[in-house]
Amino acid sequence: MSEENEEYPQCYVECKATGVCCSKSDCKMWIDFKKDYNCSLVSIEENGPMTLDQISKRLKVSLVRVSQIEKKALTKISKRIKM
């Protein structure tokens, strides 16, 4: 295994090598989106930066909900930076 693969979960490495969707739904990187092998890491690697609309479709939640989560995350980051 190369050094690059050591930073990724084993299921990610297996999905990329075999082309088979991940079935480990307990993995924190798992998403229900077969086009990206059910892996958010594959999704990021293959698509790069995504719009909130693209993210909402992958997560199967509304665009408004993704926007709410983004705003909350940015608020948390902002508070930590000010510390």
N, CA, C and O atoms as a CHARMM CRD file, in Angstrom:
* protein
*
  332
    1    1 MET  N      0.84900  -1.18300   0.00000 PROA 1      0.00000
    2    1 MET  CA     0.00000   0.00000   0.00000 PROA 1      0.00000
    3    1 MET  C      0.89100   1.24200   0.00000 PROA 1      0.00000
    4    1 MET  O      1.87300   1.29700   0.74100 PROA 1      0.00000
    5    2 SER  N      0.56200   2.22700  -0.81400 PROA 2      0.00000
    6    2 SER  CA     1.36400   3.44200  -0.86800 PROA 2      0.00000
    7    2 SER  C      1.08800   4.32500   0.33400 PROA 2      0.00000
    8    2 SER  O      0.08300   4.15900   1.02600 PROA 2      0.00000
    9    3 GLU  N      1.99800   5.27500   0.57600 PROA 3      0.00000
   10    3 GLU  CA     1.82500   6.19300   1.70600 PROA 3      0.00000
   11    3 GLU  C      0.54800   7.00600   1.56300 PROA 3      0.00000
   12    3 GLU  O     -0.10300   7.31900   2.56000 PROA 3      0.00000
   13    4 GLU  N      0.18100   7.35400   0.32500 PROA 4      0.00000
   14    4 GLU  CA    -1.01800   8.15100   0.07900 PROA 4      0.00000
   15    4 GLU  C     -2.27200   7.44100   0.58400 PROA 4      0.00000
   16    4 GLU  O     -3.16000   8.08200   1.14600 PROA 4      0.00000
   17    5 ASN  N     -2.35400   6.13100   0.39000 PROA 5      0.00000
   18    5 ASN  CA    -3.52500   5.37000   0.79200 PROA 5      0.00000
   19    5 ASN  C     -3.65300   5.21300   2.29300 PROA 5      0.00000
   20    5 ASN  O     -4.74300   4.91900   2.78400 PROA 5      0.00000
   21    6 GLU  N     -2.56300   5.40100   3.04400 PROA 6      0.00000
   22    6 GLU  CA    -2.59100   5.22400   4.48700 PROA 6      0.00000
   23    6 GLU  C     -3.47300   6.24800   5.18200 PROA 6      0.00000
   24    6 GLU  O     -3.93900   5.99500   6.29300 PROA 6      0.00000
   25    7 GLU  N     -3.71200   7.38500   4.56800 PROA 7      0.00000
   26    7 GLU  CA    -4.53100   8.41000   5.19300 PROA 7      0.00000
   27    7 GLU  C     -6.02400   8.22600   4.90200 PROA 7      0.00000
   28    7 GLU  O     -6.85500   8.94100   5.46200 PROA 7      0.00000
   29    8 TYR  N     -6.36100   7.29400   4.05000 PROA 8      0.00000
   30    8 TYR  CA    -7.75000   7.03600   3.69400 PROA 8      0.00000
   31    8 TYR  C     -8.26100   5.77200   4.37600 PROA 8      0.00000
   32    8 TYR  O     -7.48700   4.85200   4.63700 PROA 8      0.00000
   33    9 PRO  N     -9.57300   5.72000   4.66900 PROA 9      0.00000
   34    9 PRO  CA   -10.14200   4.48700   5.22300 PROA 9      0.00000
   35    9 PRO  C     -9.98400   3.33400   4.23200 PROA 9      0.00000
   36    9 PRO  O     -9.98200   3.54600   3.01900 PROA 9      0.00000
   37   10 GLN  N     -9.85200   2.12800   4.75200 PROA 10     0.00000
   38   10 GLN  CA    -9.66300   0.94900   3.91200 PROA 10     0.00000
   39   10 GLN  C    -10.81000   0.77700   2.91600 PROA 10     0.00000
   40   10 GLN  O    -10.58400   0.37500   1.77500 PROA 10     0.00000
   41   11 CYS  N    -12.04000   1.07900   3.34200 PROA 11     0.00000
   42   11 CYS  CA   -13.17400   0.91000   2.44200 PROA 11     0.00000
   43   11 CYS  C    -13.05200   1.82200   1.21100 PROA 11     0.00000
   44   11 CYS  O    -13.45400   1.44000   0.11200 PROA 11     0.00000
   45   12 TYR  N    -12.49800   3.02300   1.40000 PROA 12     0.00000
   46   12 TYR  CA   -12.27800   3.94400   0.27900 PROA 12     0.00000
   47   12 TYR  C    -11.28800   3.33400  -0.71000 PROA 12     0.00000
   48   12 TYR  O    -11.51300   3.34500  -1.92000 PROA 12     0.00000
   49   13 VAL  N    -10.19600   2.80600  -0.17700 PROA 13     0.00000
   50   13 VAL  CA    -9.16100   2.20400  -1.01700 PROA 13     0.00000
   51   13 VAL  C     -9.75600   1.04000  -1.81200 PROA 13     0.00000
   52   13 VAL  O     -9.49300   0.90200  -3.00600 PROA 13     0.00000
   53   14 GLU  N    -10.55800   0.20400  -1.14600 PROA 14     0.00000
   54   14 GLU  CA   -11.17900  -0.93900  -1.81400 PROA 14     0.00000
   55   14 GLU  C    -12.15400  -0.49900  -2.90100 PROA 14     0.00000
   56   14 GLU  O    -12.17000  -1.07600  -3.98800 PROA 14     0.00000
   57   15 CYS  N    -12.96300   0.51400  -2.61900 PROA 15     0.00000
   58   15 CYS  CA   -13.92300   1.01100  -3.61600 PROA 15     0.00000
   59   15 CYS  C    -13.20200   1.51600  -4.86000 PROA 15     0.00000
   60   15 CYS  O    -13.59800   1.20900  -5.98400 PROA 15     0.00000
   61   16 LYS  N    -12.15800   2.27900  -4.65400 PROA 16     0.00000
   62   16 LYS  CA   -11.40600   2.82200  -5.78700 PROA 16     0.00000
   63   16 LYS  C    -10.73800   1.71300  -6.58600 PROA 16     0.00000
   64   16 LYS  O    -10.67700   1.78300  -7.81400 PROA 16     0.00000
   65   17 ALA  N    -10.23800   0.69400  -5.90100 PROA 17     0.00000
   66   17 ALA  CA    -9.52500  -0.38800  -6.58300 PROA 17     0.00000
   67   17 ALA  C    -10.47000  -1.31800  -7.34700 PROA 17     0.00000
   68   17 ALA  O    -10.14500  -1.77700  -8.44200 PROA 17     0.00000
   69   18 THR  N    -11.63300  -1.59000  -6.76700 PROA 18     0.00000
   70   18 THR  CA   -12.54600  -2.56600  -7.37000 PROA 18     0.00000
   71   18 THR  C    -13.66100  -1.94400  -8.19700 PROA 18     0.00000
   72   18 THR  O    -14.24800  -2.61200  -9.04900 PROA 18     0.00000
   73   19 GLY  N    -13.96000  -0.66500  -7.95300 PROA 19     0.00000
   74   19 GLY  CA   -15.07000  -0.02800  -8.65400 PROA 19     0.00000
   75   19 GLY  C    -16.42800  -0.45100  -8.12600 PROA 19     0.00000
   76   19 GLY  O    -17.44500  -0.28000  -8.79800 PROA 19     0.00000
   77   20 VAL  N    -16.44200  -1.00900  -6.91000 PROA 20     0.00000
   78   20 VAL  CA   -17.67600  -1.47900  -6.29200 PROA 20     0.00000
   79   20 VAL  C    -18.08900  -0.49700  -5.19800 PROA 20     0.00000
   80   20 VAL  O    -17.24600  -0.01800  -4.43900 PROA 20     0.00000
   81   21 CYS  N    -19.38600  -0.19700  -5.11600 PROA 21     0.00000
   82   21 CYS  CA   -19.90000   0.72900  -4.11000 PROA 21     0.00000
   83   21 CYS  C    -19.64400   0.21600  -2.70000 PROA 21     0.00000
   84   21 CYS  O    -19.70900  -0.98500  -2.44000 PROA 21     0.00000
   85   22 CYS  N    -19.35600   1.12700  -1.81300 PROA 22     0.00000
   86   22 CYS  CA   -19.12600   0.80300  -0.40400 PROA 22     0.00000
   87   22 CYS  C    -20.43900   0.37300   0.24000 PROA 22     0.00000
   88   22 CYS  O    -21.49200   0.95500  -0.02000 PROA 22     0.00000
   89   23 SER  N    -20.36300  -0.63700   1.07000 PROA 23     0.00000
   90   23 SER  CA   -21.54800  -1.11500   1.78400 PROA 23     0.00000
   91   23 SER  C    -21.45100  -0.84100   3.28200 PROA 23     0.00000
   92   23 SER  O    -22.32700  -1.24400   4.04600 PROA 23     0.00000
   93   24 LYS  N    -20.38500  -0.15400   3.70500 PROA 24     0.00000
   94   24 LYS  CA   -20.16000   0.10000   5.13100 PROA 24     0.00000
   95   24 LYS  C    -20.88300   1.37700   5.55900 PROA 24     0.00000
   96   24 LYS  O    -20.26800   2.43100   5.71700 PROA 24     0.00000
   97   25 SER  N    -22.18000   1.26500   5.74200 PROA 25     0.00000
   98   25 SER  CA   -22.99300   2.44100   6.05500 PROA 25     0.00000
   99   25 SER  C    -22.68300   3.01600   7.42700 PROA 25     0.00000
  100   25 SER  O    -23.16900   4.10000   7.74900 PROA 25     0.00000
  101   26 ASP  N    -21.89100   2.33400   8.25100 PROA 26     0.00000
  102   26 ASP  CA   -21.51500   2.88300   9.54800 PROA 26     0.00000
  103   26 ASP  C    -20.25800   3.75700   9.45800 PROA 26     0.00000
  104   26 ASP  O    -19.85700   4.36300  10.45200 PROA 26     0.00000
  105   27 CYS  N    -19.64300   3.82500   8.29000 PROA 27     0.00000
  106   27 CYS  CA   -18.46300   4.66500   8.06800 PROA 27     0.00000
  107   27 CYS  C    -18.89900   6.13000   8.04800 PROA 27     0.00000
  108   27 CYS  O    -19.92700   6.45900   7.45700 PROA 27     0.00000
  109   28 LYS  N    -18.13100   7.00700   8.68500 PROA 28     0.00000
  110   28 LYS  CA   -18.52300   8.42300   8.72000 PROA 28     0.00000
  111   28 LYS  C    -18.41000   9.10300   7.36100 PROA 28     0.00000
  112   28 LYS  O    -18.91600  10.21100   7.18500 PROA 28     0.00000
  113   29 MET  N    -17.76100   8.46300   6.40400 PROA 29     0.00000
  114   29 MET  CA   -17.62900   9.00900   5.05500 PROA 29     0.00000
  115   29 MET  C    -18.70600   8.48600   4.10600 PROA 29     0.00000
  116   29 MET  O    -18.76600   8.90700   2.95100 PROA 29     0.00000
  117   30 TRP  N    -19.56200   7.56500   4.58400 PROA 30     0.00000
  118   30 TRP  CA   -20.56400   6.92500   3.73300 PROA 30     0.00000
  119   30 TRP  C    -21.71500   7.87600   3.42300 PROA 30     0.00000
  120   30 TRP  O    -22.23600   8.54900   4.31300 PROA 30     0.00000
  121   31 ILE  N    -22.10600   7.92500   2.14700 PROA 31     0.00000
  122   31 ILE  CA   -23.30600   8.64600   1.72300 PROA 31     0.00000
  123   31 ILE  C    -24.08300   7.71900   0.79300 PROA 31     0.00000
  124   31 ILE  O    -23.50000   6.86000   0.13100 PROA 31     0.00000
  125   32 ASP  N    -25.36400   7.89400   0.75000 PROA 32     0.00000
  126   32 ASP  CA   -26.20100   7.05100  -0.10300 PROA 32     0.00000
  127   32 ASP  C    -26.24500   7.66200  -1.50500 PROA 32     0.00000
  128   32 ASP  O    -27.24000   8.27000  -1.89900 PROA 32     0.00000
  129   33 PHE  N    -25.15600   7.49100  -2.24400 PROA 33     0.00000
  130   33 PHE  CA   -25.04400   8.05600  -3.59500 PROA 33     0.00000
  131   33 PHE  C    -24.13400   7.13700  -4.41400 PROA 33     0.00000
  132   33 PHE  O    -22.91400   7.30300  -4.43600 PROA 33     0.00000
  133   34 LYS  N    -24.75200   6.17200  -5.08200 PROA 34     0.00000
  134   34 LYS  CA   -24.01500   5.11600  -5.77200 PROA 34     0.00000
  135   34 LYS  C    -23.08200   5.64300  -6.86800 PROA 34     0.00000
  136   34 LYS  O    -22.04800   5.03600  -7.14800 PROA 34     0.00000
  137   35 LYS  N    -23.43900   6.75600  -7.48000 PROA 35     0.00000
  138   35 LYS  CA   -22.59600   7.30800  -8.54200 PROA 35     0.00000
  139   35 LYS  C    -21.17900   7.59400  -8.02900 PROA 35     0.00000
  140   35 LYS  O    -20.21000   7.50500  -8.78400 PROA 35     0.00000
  141   36 ASP  N    -21.06700   7.93400  -6.75500 PROA 36     0.00000
  142   36 ASP  CA   -19.76600   8.20200  -6.13200 PROA 36     0.00000
  143   36 ASP  C    -19.36400   7.06900  -5.18900 PROA 36     0.00000
  144   36 ASP  O    -18.67500   7.29500  -4.19400 PROA 36     0.00000
  145   37 TYR  N    -19.79700   5.86100  -5.50600 PROA 37     0.00000
  146   37 TYR  CA   -19.47400   4.64700  -4.74000 PROA 37     0.00000
  147   37 TYR  C    -19.89800   4.73000  -3.27200 PROA 37     0.00000
  148   37 TYR  O    -19.31400   4.05100  -2.42800 PROA 37     0.00000
  149   38 ASN  N    -20.89000   5.53900  -2.95800 PROA 38     0.00000
  150   38 ASN  CA   -21.39200   5.73700  -1.59100 PROA 38     0.00000
  151   38 ASN  C    -20.33100   6.31100  -0.65700 PROA 38     0.00000
  152   38 ASN  O    -20.38400   6.08000   0.55100 PROA 38     0.00000
  153   39 CYS  N    -19.38900   7.04000  -1.18800 PROA 39     0.00000
  154   39 CYS  CA   -18.27700   7.55900  -0.39000 PROA 39     0.00000
  155   39 CYS  C    -18.10700   9.05900  -0.63200 PROA 39     0.00000
  156   39 CYS  O    -17.93500   9.49700  -1.76900 PROA 39     0.00000
  157   40 SER  N    -18.15700   9.82800   0.43400 PROA 40     0.00000
  158   40 SER  CA   -17.99300  11.27400   0.28700 PROA 40     0.00000
  159   40 SER  C    -16.58000  11.62600  -0.16900 PROA 40     0.00000
  160   40 SER  O    -16.38800  12.63900  -0.84100 PROA 40     0.00000
  161   41 LEU  N    -15.59200  10.81200   0.18100 PROA 41     0.00000
  162   41 LEU  CA   -14.22600  11.07100  -0.26900 PROA 41     0.00000
  163   41 LEU  C    -14.10300  10.92500  -1.78200 PROA 41     0.00000
  164   41 LEU  O    -13.41800  11.71500  -2.43200 PROA 41     0.00000
  165   42 VAL  N    -14.76000   9.92600  -2.33500 PROA 42     0.00000
  166   42 VAL  CA   -14.76500   9.74600  -3.79600 PROA 42     0.00000
  167   42 VAL  C    -15.47100  10.93600  -4.43300 PROA 42     0.00000
  168   42 VAL  O    -15.01900  11.46600  -5.44800 PROA 42     0.00000
  169   43 SER  N    -16.57000  11.34600  -3.83800 PROA 43     0.00000
  170   43 SER  CA   -17.34000  12.47000  -4.35400 PROA 43     0.00000
  171   43 SER  C    -16.47800  13.73500  -4.42800 PROA 43     0.00000
  172   43 SER  O    -16.49300  14.44700  -5.43200 PROA 43     0.00000
  173   44 ILE  N    -15.74200  13.99900  -3.37400 PROA 44     0.00000
  174   44 ILE  CA   -14.87500  15.18000  -3.33300 PROA 44     0.00000
  175   44 ILE  C    -13.74600  15.05700  -4.34500 PROA 44     0.00000
  176   44 ILE  O    -13.43500  16.00800  -5.06300 PROA 44     0.00000
  177   45 GLU  N    -13.13500  13.87800  -4.39500 PROA 45     0.00000
  178   45 GLU  CA   -12.00300  13.66300  -5.29700 PROA 45     0.00000
  179   45 GLU  C    -12.41100  13.80200  -6.76400 PROA 45     0.00000
  180   45 GLU  O    -11.69300  14.41000  -7.55900 PROA 45     0.00000
  181   46 GLU  N    -13.55600  13.24100  -7.11300 PROA 46     0.00000
  182   46 GLU  CA   -13.96200  13.23700  -8.51500 PROA 46     0.00000
  183   46 GLU  C    -14.64900  14.51800  -8.96100 PROA 46     0.00000
  184   46 GLU  O    -14.62000  14.84800 -10.14700 PROA 46     0.00000
  185   47 ASN  N    -15.26600  15.24600  -8.03800 PROA 47     0.00000
  186   47 ASN  CA   -16.04000  16.42600  -8.42200 PROA 47     0.00000
  187   47 ASN  C    -15.42400  17.74900  -8.00500 PROA 47     0.00000
  188   47 ASN  O    -15.80100  18.80000  -8.52300 PROA 47     0.00000
  189   48 GLY  N    -14.48500  17.70800  -7.08000 PROA 48     0.00000
  190   48 GLY  CA   -13.89500  18.95200  -6.59100 PROA 48     0.00000
  191   48 GLY  C    -14.94400  19.77800  -5.87000 PROA 48     0.00000
  192   48 GLY  O    -15.90300  19.22900  -5.32700 PROA 48     0.00000
  193   49 PRO  N    -14.76900  21.10000  -5.86000 PROA 49     0.00000
  194   49 PRO  CA   -15.76100  21.94600  -5.19400 PROA 49     0.00000
  195   49 PRO  C    -17.14600  21.76100  -5.80600 PROA 49     0.00000
  196   49 PRO  O    -17.29700  21.69800  -7.02600 PROA 49     0.00000
  197   50 MET  N    -18.14900  21.67600  -4.94100 PROA 50     0.00000
  198   50 MET  CA   -19.51700  21.46300  -5.41300 PROA 50     0.00000
  199   50 MET  C    -20.41900  22.58800  -4.93100 PROA 50     0.00000
  200   50 MET  O    -20.13700  23.25400  -3.93500 PROA 50     0.00000
  201   51 THR  N    -21.49800  22.78000  -5.65400 PROA 51     0.00000
  202   51 THR  CA   -22.49100  23.76200  -5.23700 PROA 51     0.00000
  203   51 THR  C    -23.33500  23.16700  -4.11200 PROA 51     0.00000
  204   51 THR  O    -23.35200  21.95300  -3.90600 PROA 51     0.00000
  205   52 LEU  N    -24.02700  24.03200  -3.39500 PROA 52     0.00000
  206   52 LEU  CA   -24.91500  23.55600  -2.34200 PROA 52     0.00000
  207   52 LEU  C    -26.00600  22.66600  -2.93200 PROA 52     0.00000
  208   52 LEU  O    -26.45300  21.72100  -2.28200 PROA 52     0.00000
  209   53 ASP  N    -26.43100  22.95800  -4.14400 PROA 53     0.00000
  210   53 ASP  CA   -27.44200  22.13300  -4.80400 PROA 53     0.00000
  211   53 ASP  C    -26.91400  20.72100  -5.06200 PROA 53     0.00000
  212   53 ASP  O    -27.62700  19.74400  -4.83100 PROA 53     0.00000
  213   54 GLN  N    -25.68500  20.60700  -5.53200 PROA 54     0.00000
  214   54 GLN  CA   -25.09000  19.28800  -5.76300 PROA 54     0.00000
  215   54 GLN  C    -24.96800  18.51200  -4.45000 PROA 54     0.00000
  216   54 GLN  O    -25.22900  17.30900  -4.41400 PROA 54     0.00000
  217   55 ILE  N    -24.57900  19.18300  -3.39500 PROA 55     0.00000
  218   55 ILE  CA   -24.45500  18.54200  -2.08900 PROA 55     0.00000
  219   55 ILE  C    -25.81500  18.07900  -1.58700 PROA 55     0.00000
  220   55 ILE  O    -25.94200  16.97600  -1.05600 PROA 55     0.00000
  221   56 SER  N    -26.82900  18.91900  -1.75500 PROA 56     0.00000
  222   56 SER  CA   -28.16800  18.54500  -1.26900 PROA 56     0.00000
  223   56 SER  C    -28.68500  17.30000  -1.97900 PROA 56     0.00000
  224   56 SER  O    -29.35200  16.46800  -1.36500 PROA 56     0.00000
  225   57 LYS  N    -28.38300  17.16700  -3.26200 PROA 57     0.00000
  226   57 LYS  CA   -28.81300  15.98100  -4.00500 PROA 57     0.00000
  227   57 LYS  C    -28.08900  14.73000  -3.52000 PROA 57     0.00000
  228   57 LYS  O    -28.68900  13.65900  -3.42200 PROA 57     0.00000
  229   58 ARG  N    -26.81700  14.86400  -3.22000 PROA 58     0.00000
  230   58 ARG  CA   -26.06300  13.71200  -2.72500 PROA 58     0.00000
  231   58 ARG  C    -26.53500  13.28300  -1.33900 PROA 58     0.00000
  232   58 ARG  O    -26.61800  12.08800  -1.05400 PROA 58     0.00000
  233   59 LEU  N    -26.83900  14.23400  -0.49400 PROA 59     0.00000
  234   59 LEU  CA   -27.25900  13.91900   0.87100 PROA 59     0.00000
  235   59 LEU  C    -28.75500  13.67700   0.99400 PROA 59     0.00000
  236   59 LEU  O    -29.24200  13.25300   2.04300 PROA 59     0.00000
  237   60 LYS  N    -29.47800  13.94800  -0.08300 PROA 60     0.00000
  238   60 LYS  CA   -30.94000  13.78500  -0.11600 PROA 60     0.00000
  239   60 LYS  C    -31.62900  14.61900   0.96700 PROA 60     0.00000
  240   60 LYS  O    -32.51300  14.14900   1.68300 PROA 60     0.00000
  241   61 VAL  N    -31.19000  15.86200   1.05500 PROA 61     0.00000
  242   61 VAL  CA   -31.84500  16.85000   1.91700 PROA 61     0.00000
  243   61 VAL  C    -32.07900  18.09400   1.07800 PROA 61     0.00000
  244   61 VAL  O    -31.51200  18.23600  -0.00500 PROA 61     0.00000
  245   62 SER  N    -32.90700  18.98600   1.57300 PROA 62     0.00000
  246   62 SER  CA   -33.23800  20.17400   0.79200 PROA 62     0.00000
  247   62 SER  C    -32.05400  21.13500   0.69000 PROA 62     0.00000
  248   62 SER  O    -31.14900  21.13600   1.52400 PROA 62     0.00000
  249   63 LEU  N    -32.09300  21.93200  -0.34000 PROA 63     0.00000
  250   63 LEU  CA   -31.08200  22.96500  -0.53200 PROA 63     0.00000
  251   63 LEU  C    -31.08300  23.93200   0.64500 PROA 63     0.00000
  252   63 LEU  O    -30.02500  24.38100   1.08500 PROA 63     0.00000
  253   64 VAL  N    -32.25000  24.24700   1.14600 PROA 64     0.00000
  254   64 VAL  CA   -32.37000  25.15500   2.29700 PROA 64     0.00000
  255   64 VAL  C    -31.66000  24.56800   3.51100 PROA 64     0.00000
  256   64 VAL  O    -30.95900  25.28400   4.22600 PROA 64     0.00000
  257   65 ARG  N    -31.83800  23.24700   3.75100 PROA 65     0.00000
  258   65 ARG  CA   -31.20300  22.60400   4.90700 PROA 65     0.00000
  259   65 ARG  C    -29.68300  22.61600   4.77300 PROA 65     0.00000
  260   65 ARG  O    -28.97700  22.84500   5.75600 PROA 65     0.00000
  261   66 VAL  N    -29.18000  22.37300   3.58100 PROA 66     0.00000
  262   66 VAL  CA   -27.72900  22.41900   3.36800 PROA 66     0.00000
  263   66 VAL  C    -27.21000  23.82700   3.62600 PROA 66     0.00000
  264   66 VAL  O    -26.14300  24.00200   4.21400 PROA 66     0.00000
  265   67 SER  N    -27.95000  24.81200   3.19600 PROA 67     0.00000
  266   67 SER  CA   -27.57300  26.20100   3.43300 PROA 67     0.00000
  267   67 SER  C    -27.55400  26.51800   4.93400 PROA 67     0.00000
  268   67 SER  O    -26.65600  27.21100   5.41300 PROA 67     0.00000
  269   68 GLN  N    -28.54200  26.01300   5.66800 PROA 68     0.00000
  270   68 GLN  CA   -28.57700  26.21600   7.12200 PROA 68     0.00000
  271   68 GLN  C    -27.35200  25.59600   7.79000 PROA 68     0.00000
  272   68 GLN  O    -26.74300  26.20500   8.66900 PROA 68     0.00000
  273   69 ILE  N    -26.99800  24.39400   7.37200 PROA 69     0.00000
  274   69 ILE  CA   -25.83300  23.70700   7.93900 PROA 69     0.00000
  275   69 ILE  C    -24.55900  24.48000   7.61900 PROA 69     0.00000
  276   69 ILE  O    -23.68400  24.62400   8.47200 PROA 69     0.00000
  277   70 GLU  N    -24.45700  24.97500   6.39000 PROA 70     0.00000
  278   70 GLU  CA   -23.28800  25.75700   5.99900 PROA 70     0.00000
  279   70 GLU  C    -23.15600  27.00200   6.87300 PROA 70     0.00000
  280   70 GLU  O    -22.07000  27.30300   7.36900 PROA 70     0.00000
  281   71 LYS  N    -24.25200  27.72200   7.06100 PROA 71     0.00000
  282   71 LYS  CA   -24.21200  28.94500   7.87200 PROA 71     0.00000
  283   71 LYS  C    -23.80900  28.65400   9.31500 PROA 71     0.00000
  284   71 LYS  O    -23.03700  29.40200   9.91600 PROA 71     0.00000
  285   72 LYS  N    -24.33500  27.56600   9.86100 PROA 72     0.00000
  286   72 LYS  CA   -23.98900  27.19700  11.23900 PROA 72     0.00000
  287   72 LYS  C    -22.50900  26.84100  11.34600 PROA 72     0.00000
  288   72 LYS  O    -21.84200  27.22800  12.30500 PROA 72     0.00000
  289   73 ALA  N    -21.99800  26.10400  10.36100 PROA 73     0.00000
  290   73 ALA  CA   -20.58400  25.72800  10.36100 PROA 73     0.00000
  291   73 ALA  C    -19.69300  26.96100  10.25300 PROA 73     0.00000
  292   73 ALA  O    -18.68400  27.06500  10.95000 PROA 73     0.00000
  293   74 LEU  N    -20.06500  27.88900   9.38400 PROA 74     0.00000
  294   74 LEU  CA   -19.27400  29.11800   9.24100 PROA 74     0.00000
  295   74 LEU  C    -19.29000  29.95700  10.51100 PROA 74     0.00000
  296   74 LEU  O    -18.28900  30.58400  10.85800 PROA 74     0.00000
  297   75 THR  N    -20.42200  29.97000  11.20100 PROA 75     0.00000
  298   75 THR  CA   -20.51200  30.68900  12.48000 PROA 75     0.00000
  299   75 THR  C    -19.57400  30.06500  13.50600 PROA 75     0.00000
  300   75 THR  O    -18.86900  30.77900  14.21800 PROA 75     0.00000
  301   76 LYS  N    -19.56400  28.73700  13.58300 PROA 76     0.00000
  302   76 LYS  CA   -18.67400  28.03700  14.52000 PROA 76     0.00000
  303   76 LYS  C    -17.20800  28.32300  14.20100 PROA 76     0.00000
  304   76 LYS  O    -16.40700  28.57700  15.10100 PROA 76     0.00000
  305   77 ILE  N    -16.86800  28.28100  12.92500 PROA 77     0.00000
  306   77 ILE  CA   -15.48400  28.55500  12.51700 PROA 77     0.00000
  307   77 ILE  C    -15.10300  29.98100  12.88900 PROA 77     0.00000
  308   77 ILE  O    -14.01400  30.22600  13.40700 PROA 77     0.00000
  309   78 SER  N    -15.99800  30.91000  12.62400 PROA 78     0.00000
  310   78 SER  CA   -15.75100  32.31400  12.93000 PROA 78     0.00000
  311   78 SER  C    -15.50400  32.51700  14.42900 PROA 78     0.00000
  312   78 SER  O    -14.60400  33.26400  14.81400 PROA 78     0.00000
  313   79 LYS  N    -16.29500  31.86000  15.26700 PROA 79     0.00000
  314   79 LYS  CA   -16.13600  31.97400  16.72000 PROA 79     0.00000
  315   79 LYS  C    -14.78200  31.42200  17.16600 PROA 79     0.00000
  316   79 LYS  O    -14.13300  32.00100  18.03700 PROA 79     0.00000
  317   80 ARG  N    -14.35700  30.31100  16.57600 PROA 80     0.00000
  318   80 ARG  CA   -13.07100  29.72000  16.95000 PROA 80     0.00000
  319   80 ARG  C    -11.89700  30.59200  16.52900 PROA 80     0.00000
  320   80 ARG  O    -10.89300  30.67800  17.23500 PROA 80     0.00000
  321   81 ILE  N    -12.03000  31.23700  15.37700 PROA 81     0.00000
  322   81 ILE  CA   -10.96300  32.10000  14.89100 PROA 81     0.00000
  323   81 ILE  C    -10.78700  33.30000  15.82900 PROA 81     0.00000
  324   81 ILE  O     -9.66800  33.76200  16.05300 PROA 81     0.00000
  325   82 LYS  N    -11.89000  33.79000  16.36600 PROA 82     0.00000
  326   82 LYS  CA   -11.84900  34.96200  17.24700 PROA 82     0.00000
  327   82 LYS  C    -11.29000  34.65500  18.62200 PROA 82     0.00000
  328   82 LYS  O    -10.94300  35.57700  19.36000 PROA 82     0.00000
  329   83 MET  N    -11.19100  33.37700  18.98800 PROA 83     0.00000
  330   83 MET  CA   -10.70500  33.00200  20.31800 PROA 83     0.00000
  331   83 MET  C     -9.26300  33.35400  20.50900 PROA 83     0.00000
  332   83 MET  O     -8.70300  33.10400  21.57600 PROA 83     0.00000
